[in-house]
Amino acid sequence: MKRKSAISVSSIILSLTLLFTGCSSSDDTAKEASSKPKEIVIGNIGAMTGSSATLGKAQSQGVDLAVKEINADGGILDAKVKVVSRDDGADPTKSKTFVEELVDKEKVDFMVGPTNSTPAAASMAYLQQNKIVSILPIATSTQLINPNNPYAFRLIASNAIQAEAIVKLAVEEKYKKIVLVADTSALGTDGMSVMKESMKKYGVTPAATVTYKADDADMTPVAEKIKDAKADVALFWTLGADGAKIVRSLERIDYINDLDIIGYTGLVMPNFKELAGPGADKVTVVSAGSWALEPGKTELAPKYWEIYQKLIAEYGEKDKRDTSASIIASGYDAVYLLKWAIEKAGTTDSEKVKQVLETDIQEFDSIYANHYEFSKKSHEGFPVSDLVKSKMDDMAYGELYKKAE
């Protein structure tokens, strides 16, 4: 009787062991399966209408093309990617509302944009509160990237980086009377502030600081103030349409030939020359060196030329669209950067994706900048060394820029 009882107890223990082992294995498999996303949702917000429409459209074209390619290649972690886009018209109130809608209703996993700095600033707190990793391909406001926004990463050169670049150029080229020009928006105010700080750094005092209201129809007063200061160079912190109107006004008061203009990237727009007229030849900008043609060259370096041809094939030559290829490339890079980081992390978990972006970024093969420089201390990705002075002239205008000789 004792022997029989012992066998029964052993059998029961073995059965229970097998049962629990089987359950554990099944649970692990189920857990692993449930951790894999069925769909990855990326929010995309930009100004697709209004005076900044060329920016929002370009970002969206880059995002859409990247997602189209990624889904055709099997998605990310075997999950299809869905883009949910909103046009905020550069309105910060709309942008904030759309961000809340995308996070709460559309359940976005990641965000690209907003394109404009003021809407991005209005939207940022909600994204950080919800731990949404967001990529900023276009917005340049200095304050957007800081320790209070730990899930935000920027691809383009910030206002502070660009301000130092254009002031450095003006000082090194030994201009005597430097005038600073910016509008009174939040973006313009930030731009004027960082230009002044850079001037102090180089021990130079501006001959004048000129401000105006964005989208003013008549820029003659701005041009006259530049002339009254007897400027030999004006540093433009203006968006393209406003900058072009100022150039036209300088021509009308017969001062454009006495002046050089150096602008930040916001000045760049595909139809700048058409709007600015002959005076556009007096304008140079700081831009991503990877998208600037070397003197005497008609093609970019192979990697960038390949993506440029791809963008043309998808969206047409410059006369068939009003967007800039380099800005499309920035939006395109934003999505591929997320893909790379998600796959490297093996998950869509915000903390793990953030950690990859902060520590392994050297492995990412970018096509907007030569490389990005994120770290745990800084989420500013664009390397200062990549900024070059580029000539906006007739060669492939609005697409590529000739590197100034």
Secondary structure as GFF3:
##gff-version 3
##sequence-region A 1 405
A	DSSP	alpha_helix	2	35	.	.	.	ID=ss1
A	DSSP	beta_strand	39	46	.	.	.	ID=ss2
A	DSSP	alpha_helix	53	72	.	.	.	ID=ss3
A	DSSP	beta_strand	80	87	.	.	.	ID=ss4
A	DSSP	alpha_helix	92	104	.	.	.	ID=ss5
A	DSSP	beta_strand	110	112	.	.	.	ID=ss6
A	DSSP	alpha_helix	117	129	.	.	.	ID=ss7
A	DSSP	beta_strand	133	136	.	.	.	ID=ss8
A	DSSP	three_ten_helix	142	144	.	.	.	ID=ss9
A	DSSP	beta_strand	152	154	.	.	.	ID=ss10
A	DSSP	alpha_helix	159	172	.	.	.	ID=ss11
A	DSSP	beta_strand	178	183	.	.	.	ID=ss12
A	DSSP	alpha_helix	186	201	.	.	.	ID=ss13
A	DSSP	beta_strand	208	212	.	.	.	ID=ss14
A	DSSP	alpha_helix	220	228	.	.	.	ID=ss15
A	DSSP	beta_strand	233	237	.	.	.	ID=ss16
A	DSSP	alpha_helix	240	252	.	.	.	ID=ss17
A	DSSP	three_ten_helix	256	258	.	.	.	ID=ss18
A	DSSP	beta_strand	260	263	.	.	.	ID=ss19
A	DSSP	three_ten_helix	265	267	.	.	.	ID=ss20
A	DSSP	alpha_helix	272	276	.	.	.	ID=ss21
A	DSSP	three_ten_helix	277	282	.	.	.	ID=ss22
A	DSSP	beta_strand	283	288	.	.	.	ID=ss23
A	DSSP	three_ten_helix	289	291	.	.	.	ID=ss24
A	DSSP	beta_strand	292	293	.	.	.	ID=ss25
A	DSSP	alpha_helix	302	315	.	.	.	ID=ss26
A	DSSP	three_ten_helix	318	320	.	.	.	ID=ss27
A	DSSP	alpha_helix	325	345	.	.	.	ID=ss28
A	DSSP	alpha_helix	350	359	.	.	.	ID=ss29
A	DSSP	three_ten_helix	361	363	.	.	.	ID=ss30
A	DSSP	three_ten_helix	384	386	.	.	.	ID=ss31
A	DSSP	beta_strand	387	391	.	.	.	ID=ss32
A	DSSP	beta_strand	401	403	.	.	.	ID=ss33
###
